[in-house]
Amino acid sequence: MSISPTTSPSTAPTNSTFTQVPAAFNQQNQQQTYSRQLAAAQQPFMIMEEMKTMVRQLVQAMPQQQDNVVGQAAYVVQLAQWNAKWGESAQVTQETGYPLKLGTAMIALSECFACGTHGHNGQNCPLPSDHMERLTHKESAWRAIVSKALCAYNRAAAIPISLVMSNNYETQGAWIEEIMEQQGKVDGSA
């Protein structure tokens, strides 16, 4: 193997990730040899004020619907409009947005991107990956984009949404319920 840096040592990037690139085919040994070259450095994801404004507008343009008959009908219309505009196979970006599932937590509020509830994150979501209560990949992506761009900007309007599961969730399922927070002193507290 040979190492051939693409930049001079004084201007070399701090990321020392290398990729293997086929250099030559050795006729004698019938093996391909490789040279190591510096990989292209990834550009950091920059969040500009223009992007924040666009994301806020999309969140407002596709409000999360109430979990009732009227909200269910409105959600179906939102999904149909999104698919008609962008196509069913389109990737969700900060320019497309995506409708939010009924009964899940408000967007941009430190919710789990896998199930749309509070109290855990997507990596620690207790729902199995094939569970029907999990969010679609598109909604998960939209929630992640909004969270990255706007942080927890909905904090003042939050209603905590918790995932409630029985011990035998595979046969009985899971459901999402709103838990109203109580304020004030607890009996016996000073």
C-alpha positions, 0 to 999 in steps of 0.5 A, spaced: 500 500 500 502 507 498 499 513 501 499 519 497 496 525 500 492 530 496 494 536 500 500 539 503 502 537 510 501 544 512 494 545 509 491 538 510 485 537 513 484 535 521 479 529 519 484 524 517 479 519 514 482 515 508 478 511 502 481 505 498 482 507 491 484 501 486 491 503 484 493 498 479 492 490 477 498 486 478 498 481 473 503 477 476 499 475 483 492 476 479 490 481 485 488 488 485 493 493 489 490 499 493 492 506 495 490 510 500 487 517 499 484 522 504 477 522 503 473 528 502 471 532 508 464 533 509 461 540 510 457 541 516 450 542 516 449 550 516 442 552 519 441 559 516 435 564 518 432 563 511 432 556 513 429 557 519 423 561 516 422 556 511 421 550 516 417 555 521 412 556 515 411 549 513 410 547 520 404 552 520 402 550 513 401 543 515 398 543 522 398 537 526 390 535 526 386 533 532 385 525 533 378 525 531 373 524 525 375 531 522 382 531 524 383 524 521 379 526 514 384 533 514 390 528 515 388 524 509 387 530 505 394 533 507 397 526 505 394 526 499 396 533 497 403 532 499 404 526 495 400 529 489 405 535 490 412 531 491 410 524 489 410 518 494 417 516 493 420 523 494 425 524 500 423 529 505 427 535 506 426 542 509 423 544 503 418 539 503 415 538 510 411 532 511 404 531 515 404 529 522 401 523 525 394 524 529 395 523 537 403 524 537 407 529 540 407 536 537 413 537 533 420 540 535 419 538 542 424 533 544 420 528 542 422 521 539 423 521 532 421 513 532 414 514 535 412 521 536 412 521 544 416 524 550 420 520 555 425 517 550 429 518 544 429 514 537 435 510 539 431 507 545 424 507 543 421 501 546 416 500 540 419 494 535 421 497 528 415 493 525 410 496 530 404 499 527 404 505 532 411 507 529 412 513 525 413 513 517 420 514 515 418 520 512 415 523 518 421 521 522 425 525 517 421 531 518 421 531 525 429 531 525 429 536 520 425 541 524 428 539 531 435 541 528 433 547 525 428 550 530 430 546 537 424 546 542 421 552 539 414 549 541 415 549 548 410 554 551 404 550 547 406 543 549 402 537 552 406 532 554 405 525 550 407 519 553 407 512 550 403 507 554 405 499 553 402 493 557 407 488 559 405 484 553 405 489 548 406 484 542 399 481 543 395 487 546 398 493 542 400 500 545 397 506 545 398 514 546 395 518 551 395 525 553 397 526 560 395 533 563 401 536 568 398 538 575 401 544 577 402 546 585 404 543 591 403 536 592 399 534 599 404 534 604 409 538 601 412 544 605 
